[in-house]
Amino acid sequence: MLKRGLIIDEPWIGHILEGQKDWEMRSQATSHREWFGLIRKGSGLVVGLARLVDCGKALSPTEMIASQHHHRIPVSMIRSGAVSKWVIPWKLEDIRPLERSVPYEHKSGAVTWVLFSDEVSARLAEAQEASTQIASNTIATPSRKVDTSLIMRASDQPTRDALIKQQTPAASPSVPEAQRQLLGRSRITGGNLRNSHFYIGDFLDKFPADSIGGSSKEAAGSKEITVDWGGPSTVMTDIDRTKRMFRKRGWVRQFFLAYGARENDTVIVTASAPYHIHVHVERGSKP
């Protein structure tokens, strides 16, 4: 019976559920193998299941960078030492998002593993039977990897060649539309680059209505969406209908720099869930 759960924070649990991350990095090794529940931190809910198949040795910074496609920790965080404790890979397979999350009681004293009650275990067993496995690392990804550690040099100017690392994704099945739906494309102008913003007005109707607000913070949408731009943290924001863009835009400059964005490139906006948005830049024609 499925008796254990692991609490994982955003954005990491989102990456796991989307098939983009199959190593969960921890500070200690574990002897546990077999199925366990994926718990979104702070939610009190089991949102997915996975099978723990192996626990690797502690990785050096060089090994962490080389295996970034497994754990999704940005290179900047690795080089800065911010994740120096979290270097032991717990290797996952058979990742299964649950259509309906299962609530559980978090007992005091639980640190690494959460032990489920018999009732919760039974509900998870039923959910496991009804769940569908997703293919790990098969989500359609941009043609460039974002390396935020290389965004700025001492001159405070981006180095485009260093920022954009070309990669050829392995052939994989196409992603079900429900997991990553194309919402729209936004052409980048010189004004966008100077002012660190981009427009989403042409496909505003693709976003949930309650995430769209007016011109002021007081008139903000009642529910925020999560924007994953490939950096060290996601952004929670609503949409300003009058400006036709995300209300919180402090991250956009770093986003443009990370991709080496230039005029006539295109921002691609997709959704893996109604309130979970992904953005990346596709290269346009050269001027």
C-alpha positions as CSV (number, residue, x, y, z in Angstrom):
1,M,0.0,0.0,0.0
2,L,1.2,3.5,-0.8
3,K,2.1,4.9,2.6
4,R,4.6,7.7,2.1
5,G,4.6,11.2,0.6
6,L,7.2,13.8,-0.1
7,I,6.7,17.6,0.2
8,I,8.1,19.5,-2.7
9,D,7.9,23.3,-3.3
10,E,7.2,25.2,-6.5
11,P,8.5,25.4,-9.1
12,W,10.1,22.0,-8.7
13,I,6.9,20.0,-8.2
14,G,5.4,21.7,-11.3
15,H,8.4,20.6,-13.3
16,I,8.0,17.0,-12.1
17,L,4.3,16.9,-12.9
18,E,4.9,18.3,-16.4
19,G,7.6,15.6,-17.1
20,Q,10.5,18.1,-17.2
21,K,12.2,16.9,-14.0
22,D,12.9,13.3,-13.0
23,W,15.5,13.9,-10.3
24,E,14.4,15.4,-7.0
25,M,17.5,16.8,-5.3
26,R,17.8,16.2,-1.5
27,S,20.3,16.7,1.2
28,Q,20.2,13.1,2.4
29,A,20.1,9.7,0.8
30,T,17.2,7.4,1.2
31,S,16.8,3.6,1.1
32,H,13.1,3.8,0.2
33,R,12.2,2.4,-3.2
34,E,8.7,2.1,-4.8
35,W,5.8,4.4,-5.0
36,F,5.2,7.6,-3.0
37,G,2.9,10.6,-3.1
38,L,4.0,14.0,-4.5
39,I,2.8,16.8,-2.1
40,R,2.7,20.4,-3.2
41,K,4.2,22.4,-0.3
42,G,1.7,24.4,1.7
43,S,-1.3,22.9,0.0
44,G,-2.1,19.9,2.2
45,L,-2.8,17.9,-1.0
46,V,-1.2,14.9,-2.7
47,V,-1.1,16.1,-6.4
48,G,0.7,13.2,-8.0
49,L,2.4,9.9,-7.6
50,A,5.9,8.7,-8.6
51,R,8.1,5.7,-8.2
52,L,11.5,6.1,-6.6
53,V,13.9,3.8,-8.4
54,D,17.3,4.9,-7.3
55,C,19.2,7.3,-5.0
56,G,22.5,8.5,-6.5
57,K,25.7,9.7,-4.8
58,A,26.3,13.4,-3.9
59,L,27.1,15.4,-7.0
60,S,29.9,17.9,-7.5
61,P,29.0,21.4,-9.0
62,T,30.3,20.2,-12.4
63,E,28.1,17.1,-12.2
64,M,25.1,19.2,-11.1
65,I,25.5,21.4,-14.1
66,A,26.0,18.5,-16.5
67,S,22.7,16.9,-15.2
68,Q,20.7,20.1,-15.2
69,H,18.2,18.6,-17.6
70,H,17.2,16.0,-15.0
71,H,16.8,18.3,-11.9
72,R,16.0,21.7,-13.6
73,I,18.0,23.7,-11.0
74,P,19.3,26.8,-12.8
75,V,23.1,26.9,-13.3
76,S,23.2,30.3,-11.5
77,M,21.9,28.7,-8.3
78,I,24.5,25.9,-8.6
79,R,27.4,28.2,-9.1
80,S,26.4,30.6,-6.4
81,G,26.3,27.8,-3.8
82,A,22.6,28.4,-3.1
83,V,21.8,24.7,-3.4
84,S,25.1,23.3,-2.1
85,K,23.2,21.1,0.4
86,W,20.8,19.7,-2.2
87,V,23.1,17.5,-4.2
88,I,21.8,13.9,-3.8
89,P,19.5,12.8,-6.7
90,W,16.4,10.8,-5.9
91,K,15.6,9.3,-9.3
92,L,12.0,9.1,-10.3
93,E,10.0,7.1,-12.8
94,D,6.4,6.5,-13.7
95,I,5.3,10.1,-12.7
96,R,1.6,10.4,-12.6
97,P,-0.3,13.6,-12.0
98,L,-3.6,13.1,-10.2
99,E,-6.8,14.3,-11.9
100,R,-8.2,15.0,-8.4
101,S,-5.8,15.9,-5.6
102,V,-6.1,13.9,-2.4
103,P,-6.0,15.8,1.0
104,Y,-4.0,14.4,3.8
105,E,-3.3,15.4,7.5
106,H,0.2,16.7,8.1
107,K,1.2,15.5,11.5
108,S,3.7,17.5,13.5
109,G,7.2,16.1,13.4
110,A,7.2,15.1,9.8
111,V,10.4,16.2,8.2
112,T,11.4,14.2,5.1
113,W,8.7,11.6,4.6
114,V,5.0,12.1,5.4
115,L,3.3,8.9,6.5
116,F,-0.3,8.6,5.3
117,S,-3.3,7.3,7.2
118,D,-4.9,4.1,5.9
119,E,-7.8,6.1,4.5
120,V,-5.5,8.3,2.5
121,S,-3.4,5.3,1.3
122,A,-6.6,3.6,0.1
123,R,-7.7,6.7,-1.8
124,L,-4.2,7.0,-3.4
125,A,-4.3,3.4,-4.4
126,E,-7.6,4.0,-6.2
127,A,-6.2,7.2,-7.8
128,Q,-3.1,5.2,-8.9
129,E,-5.3,2.7,-10.8
130,A,-7.0,5.5,-12.6
131,S,-3.9,7.6,-13.3
132,T,-1.9,7.7,-16.5
133,Q,1.8,7.7,-16.7
134,I,3.5,10.7,-18.4
135,A,6.7,10.4,-20.3
136,S,9.6,12.0,-18.4
137,N,11.5,14.8,-20.1
138,T,9.2,14.7,-23.2
139,I,7.6,18.1,-22.8
140,A,8.2,20.3,-25.8
141,T,10.9,22.8,-24.8
142,P,12.4,25.8,-26.3
143,S,15.3,25.3,-28.7
144,R,17.6,27.2,-26.3
145,K,18.5,26.5,-22.7
146,V,18.4,29.5,-20.4
147,D,21.5,30.0,-18.3
148,T,20.7,32.9,-16.0
149,S,24.2,32.8,-14.5
150,L,25.5,34.3,-17.7
151,I,22.9,37.1,-18.1
152,M,25.3,39.9,-17.1
153,R,29.0,40.5,-17.2
154,A,30.9,43.1,-15.2
155,S,30.1,45.6,-17.9
156,D,26.4,45.1,-17.1
157,Q,25.8,44.0,-20.7
158,P,24.5,40.7,-21.9
159,T,26.7,38.4,-24.0
160,R,24.3,36.8,-26.5
161,D,26.6,34.0,-27.6
162,A,27.2,32.9,-24.0
163,L,23.5,33.2,-23.2
164,I,22.1,31.0,-25.9
165,K,23.1,27.4,-25.9
166,Q,21.8,25.5,-28.9
167,Q,20.5,22.1,-28.2
168,T,18.9,19.3,-30.3
169,P,16.1,17.7,-28.3
170,A,15.8,14.0,-28.5
171,A,12.9,12.7,-30.5
172,S,9.9,12.2,-28.3
173,P,6.2,11.8,-28.5
174,S,4.2,15.1,-28.9
175,V,2.8,16.5,-25.7
176,P,-0.9,16.2,-25.2
177,E,-2.6,19.5,-25.8
178,A,-4.0,19.5,-22.3
179,Q,-0.5,19.6,-20.8
180,R,1.0,22.4,-23.0
181,Q,-1.5,24.4,-25.0
182,L,-0.3,27.2,-27.3
183,L,-2.0,30.4,-26.2
184,G,-0.3,32.8,-28.6
185,R,2.7,34.5,-30.0
186,S,4.0,38.1,-29.4
187,R,6.4,39.7,-31.7
188,I,9.2,41.6,-29.9
189,T,9.7,45.2,-30.9
190,G,12.4,47.7,-30.0
191,G,10.0,49.4,-27.6
192,N,9.5,46.0,-25.9
193,L,13.2,45.6,-25.4
194,R,13.7,49.1,-24.1
195,N,10.8,49.0,-21.7
196,S,11.0,45.3,-20.6
197,H,7.5,44.2,-21.5
198,F,5.6,42.3,-24.2
199,Y,2.0,42.3,-25.3
200,I,-0.5,39.5,-24.9
201,G,-3.6,41.4,-26.1
202,D,-4.0,39.4,-29.3
203,F,-4.8,36.3,-27.3
204,L,-6.2,37.8,-24.1
205,D,-9.3,35.6,-24.3
206,K,-7.2,32.5,-23.9
207,F,-6.5,33.3,-20.3
208,P,-8.9,32.6,-17.4
209,A,-11.3,35.6,-17.1
210,D,-10.7,35.9,-13.3
211,S,-7.0,36.4,-13.9
212,I,-7.6,39.6,-15.9
213,G,-8.1,42.9,-14.1
214,G,-8.2,46.7,-14.7
215,S,-5.5,49.3,-14.8
216,S,-4.8,49.6,-11.1
217,K,-3.8,47.1,-8.4
218,E,-7.1,47.7,-6.7
219,A,-8.8,46.4,-9.9
220,A,-6.6,43.4,-10.2
221,G,-7.9,40.0,-11.3
222,S,-9.3,37.9,-8.4
223,K,-6.9,35.0,-9.2
224,E,-3.2,35.1,-10.2
225,I,-1.5,32.9,-12.7
226,T,2.0,31.4,-12.5
227,V,4.4,32.4,-15.2
228,D,7.4,30.1,-15.7
229,W,10.0,31.8,-17.8
230,G,12.9,29.4,-17.2
231,G,14.6,31.4,-14.4
232,P,15.3,30.5,-10.8
233,S,11.8,31.3,-9.7
234,T,8.3,31.6,-11.2
235,V,6.2,34.7,-11.1
236,M,2.7,35.1,-9.7
237,T,0.7,37.8,-11.5
238,D,-2.6,38.8,-13.0
239,I,-3.1,40.6,-16.3
240,D,-3.7,44.3,-16.9
241,R,-6.4,44.4,-19.5
242,T,-5.8,48.1,-20.4
243,K,-2.1,47.6,-21.0
244,R,-2.6,44.2,-22.6
245,M,0.3,42.7,-20.6
246,F,1.2,40.9,-17.3
247,R,0.9,43.3,-14.4
248,K,4.1,42.2,-12.8
249,R,6.9,42.8,-15.2
250,G,10.1,43.1,-13.1
251,W,11.2,39.7,-14.5
252,V,10.9,40.5,-18.2
253,R,14.2,42.3,-18.5
254,Q,16.0,39.2,-17.1
255,F,13.9,37.0,-19.3
256,F,14.9,38.9,-22.5
257,L,18.6,38.9,-21.4
258,A,18.5,35.2,-20.7
259,Y,17.4,34.4,-24.2
260,G,19.4,37.1,-25.8
261,A,16.1,38.5,-27.2
262,R,16.3,41.0,-30.1
263,E,13.9,42.9,-32.3
264,N,11.6,40.6,-34.4
265,D,12.1,37.6,-32.1
266,T,8.9,36.1,-30.8
267,V,7.7,35.3,-27.3
268,I,5.8,32.0,-27.3
269,V,3.2,31.7,-24.6
270,T,1.9,28.2,-23.7
271,A,-0.1,26.7,-20.8
272,S,0.3,23.4,-19.0
273,A,-2.8,24.2,-16.9
274,P,-5.3,27.0,-16.9
275,Y,-3.3,29.0,-14.4
276,H,0.2,27.8,-15.2
277,I,1.8,29.7,-18.1
278,H,5.2,29.1,-19.8
279,V,7.0,31.6,-21.9
280,H,10.1,31.3,-24.1
281,V,11.7,33.2,-27.0
282,E,12.0,32.0,-30.5
283,R,14.6,33.6,-32.8
284,G,13.2,35.7,-35.7
285,S,14.8,36.7,-38.9
286,K,18.0,38.6,-38.7
287,P,17.9,42.4,-39.4
